[in-house]
Amino acid sequence: MALDIKKHLSEIADPRVKGRCKYKLADLLLAALCTVICNGEDCQDMELFCETIGSQLPELFDFGEELPSHDTFNRLLQKVDKEHFRSVLRLYGEEVLPYLAEKQICLDGKKLRGASPKTTGNQGVYLLNAWVSENNLCVGQLRVQDKSNEITAIPELVDSLDIEDAVVSIDAMGCQKNIAKKIIAKKGDYLLSLKSNQRELFEEVEIAFKFERADSYNETWDYGHGRYEKRKCSVISSSELLDPAVLKGWEELRTIVMIEAQRTENDKITTETRYYISSDDRSGAKYFNDLVRGHWAIENKMHWHLDVTFGEDKNRIRKGNAPENLATIRVLALQIVSRKKSKLSIAKRRYKASLDVAFLRQLLF
């Protein structure tokens, strides 16, 4: 995979002055990626990587006798076009997973808190991600101005993906008629979390589950770390029960879903009821129970690792395009490390790569 990644990196527009570049763009970007794989965080770590591990990988890097400094990496990451760089995520995703049919694509946003201090006028850096739950793979990313702008950004991100015969799951922010319409127009199915932001539809669905018998039930249990969680999923065909006036505008809405979750932890019991709407009517409650749980993979397997394992929220790089370009590098690094079959945790794999060049080669190739 490394050679293919380097090929994609070499296609990114070089922002530097022609004739004054000592190093190839693809070499620098790949060194930055390898640094993050090897537990590095910033441009100084990239300089150290070139001095130590990079010199042991002549098949990947051709820096000559004078190695790039941290200032070289800093200037480059500030200038590289962030949108063009993000396209590498899509290209890498297409190589690993050429078709998204029959997959679950989770859409959710994340703020780069380290690059977004709480200062007047700073709206923050929000990135909307498209995550394939079954493959732990980010296949698309889009910058949004703030959390509320996800509503307008979601259709744009959906447009960039081939979602035919896939199911797109989104939290309550994306439960909008135009978003449902866009997904259906792209020949996909949707599963949208329903809350009181869609008051009339929410009340109709709530009443339906109070007075009608569900068509299908499924119950699952989870144990671990002193926690016991039970989830009961109930499914009803929506077309016959909901008010046609309320259904109007909700493209192909066929199924409503209720999840009743009960968690017991340290003898404390908490309960929660959540509702969902879907265009998919081909499967029963177990399918939807798995989809709802699968949607949280973007939080547990992507956002959590970026924050905790890769220290994204602690990173204070803020100038130019560097925050978003580093975010793209971290996502690529997470995917490369995750795809390696190993009993080691993601964090331990990164640490081992920093100590063992042979293991780093295994991750890359």
Phi, psi and omega in degrees: 000331186299318181295324177293320177298317180296324176298315179295320180296326181289343180273353178288139180298130181277118182278357186276163180288127181296142179087352181241016184260120181278331185236151177289141181302314183297324179296317181293316181292322178292324177296321177296318178296314180296326178299314180292323175301321184270030172080009178279164184231326189223188186291329176295323176295326179295320176297316179296322178300314181298324181288328188254290186277321184304324181293343179267005180236064183296338180287345181252326188236140178228073184270344185081199184282326182263114185277153180293144180268172177295329177296324178299313179295319181298312180297319183295312182294332177289331188260332183301134181299118187292325179291319179295319180296322179297336180297339178297326177300316180293316182295318178295319178298320180293328177292315182287321185223089186297331184233138179259001180303138179066017176256162173259122180251114182265129177250128179200151182259158178215137178266137173275091189292324179296330179267005185227069179295156182279076178241156183301130177087352180269108182278349178094166177250112179250136177239128177266124185248146171248118189237126177274112188299314186292333186248001182051056188224127175273119184250003179186151181208145183214137177280134174235156185290319176200181185303318183294335182282359174301329182300319180276336183279330184302311179301325179294318179291319177300321179299331184278354185245150173268096187257014182303128180066015173256165176246130182256122180250135184219148178285185189299332178302326182267009179278080184226147183298319183292330178288316176300318180297319180297316181297317178295320179298331178271009176068030174251179172245158180236152169227110187243131176290132186248125177227188187288358173293340171246074194303308184298315180293320179300315180294321178298316181293318179299316179294320181302317181285340178284325190246354181241148177280134180292148178285334186206145179231152172207142181227136178230157180229146175229138176234145174160139175055041178074014183239137176237126182230132178241132179234123177250126180250130176237139185232136177227140172291125190276335192298329185267342189256330185273150179299124180305328179293325178285324180290339184303129179095343177270097187302122172056030179289114187241334189226139172243146188229138174237130175246121175252111184251135177231124181241133176243121181215123183054044179066008177258128182253127175236144180234152179208139176242127181235148180239150181220155172238149183212151174271352184270124177236020186268352188226166183265196187295324180300319179301313182288327175299318178293322179296315180299316178292321180298329181297328182284358175298329181294330176280314187282325187253350177242293185298319180296315180294321178298319180286311189269308184286322183257359175061035185298318183292338181274343185289126187254014177290126189228349189276141174057220181272000186302317181302315182285324178294322176292326177298319177297318179298318180296320179295316177300316180297317178301317182292320179295315181292322182293328185284345177286122178286115184201150176281348180286150174291168178301317180297318181289328176297318179297317181296318179296322179298328179287340182258335191231105181297326179298320179291322176300318177300319179299319179297317185287319186261000000 
